[in-house]
Amino acid sequence: MAIFTKIKRMVRGEVTARAALLEVLRRTRVWLERRRERASLSQLDRQPARLSDGFARLSAAELLAHFRSRQSPNFFPGFDSLQTVILQPELFPGQTTQLMTQARRIADDHCWPLLGLGEKCFGAGEVDWNLDPLSGFDWPLTYQADIVLGRDDGSDVRVVWELNRLAHLITLGRAYAITDNQKFSAEFFRQLASWREQNPVGRGVNWNCAMEVALRAMNLLAAFACFRRAPQMTETHLADLLRMFDQHGSHIRRNLEFSHIATSNHYLADITGLLWLGLMVPELAAAAAWRDFGLAELLREMDKQLLADGADYEASTGYHRLKLELFLYSLVLCHLNGIPINEKYWQQLRGMIGYVRSYLRPDGRAPLIGDSDSGQVLPLVRRDGDDHAYVLALGAAVFREPRFKSARSAPPEELLWILGEQGLGDYQSLPVGEPAQSRAFPETRPRTESERGEARRQREERDRPRRPSGRRRAGRRAR
């Protein structure tokens, strides 16, 4: 049925014949890749982390010492700064009390908020990571691509996916960074061990969607930044974490949610996960390839998925927030690690933030337009689906732009953890901007089928590789 749908779209002119042919070839490659993946699941699960040559020669003790003391790469500054320990309770006293309460609930009772459904508890023993806590359905550990997600028994895969994004481990990490309470670090390593045991690579619903794997990897990187110097970080724990990072990156690369017809927030999350893993774990053998591929594709998707007036082309305010976080955090992470980004992408990012400023209502909340699952990237604070003002504050500090600073909003905690003391100071030093006025976004209006088809053809033409002339090829050979 999907093939016939694609043929109809091609006949209508919405999809070019070239794009349709490329998509058929891609799906054939995916089918072959999945056959290989299915046949090698046991090997993939047992395989230790593949380290680059210099680190593969280190002993386990030397590798642990390296990770404990390394000064680069740089994660977001608030995760590794003594100033955070001081400023968090000083500037956010109420939020800090709430953070500690949540961390204790996680460590003592295995209870934490889940998917806007309020707090859920997962039992005194090990968490059952494949169990839907609402319907009671236990997802099977069959090959990930064979799992049928749509069911008629009341189960919802999004609930289990949200549980397995492991965002609550960031709560444990932040609480540990502030208090140095070993209860939090011990719980982190216990939960990580149970997750690995229950989720062999490529088996089960938690490997079914590469976007979910990528978001989990990013959350694990944030938790790792908090716990890498913890006394419980043994040689064995480090080896297991590195293996998880390698497995997650390799799985994303094998199962990219790319299409020649259209890409979306899923593919964007996939490549962002690869970029972050490549940047933050350069000791892995595949890290440089993941970083380069992830960054190149991220910028390419920025050109494809953003409209000229700054809006996301999926016409959803919820997905706009999600994509803005993916782009914003990634460009900041590149900047922190000395990776230059062309100015045009910073300006596109500024346009995305300007769009948020314009669609926020006078009460500071966002109208919920279009599809959304209220997802967040790196949820340091769990935000409602219509709470977008914190991203506007981050944009104000990054660009030192008073227009993005609102008198209605207090500085959010994300400023301290993502941009550190300097980013927080930059925000506080800005004057409050004028209230936003009504503004037209003509590129964001609904399009007809023919207009969407023409826009796709133009993007394909722009992105199509150009064959250089003979003279230029000869010139390159001569050099």
Secondary structure by P-SEA (a helix, b strand, c coil): caaaaaaaaaaaccccaaaaaaaaaaaaaaaaaaaaaaacaaaaaacccccccccccccaaaaaaaaaccccccccccccccccccccccccaaaaaaaaaaaaaaacccccccccccccccccccccccccccccccccccccccccccccccccaaaaaaaacaaaaaaaaaaaaacccaaaaaaaaaaaaaaaaacccccccccccaaaaaaaaaaaaaaaaaccccccccaaaaaaaaaaaaaaaaaaaaccccccccccaaaaaaaaaaaaaaaccccccaaaaaaaaaaaaaaaaaacccccccccccccaaaaaaaaaaaaaaaaaaaaacccccaaaaaaaaaaaaaaaaacccccccccccccccccccccccccccccaaaaaaaaaaacccccccccccccccccccccaaaaaaaaacccccccccccccccccccaaaaaaaaaaaaaaacbbbbcaaaaaaaaac
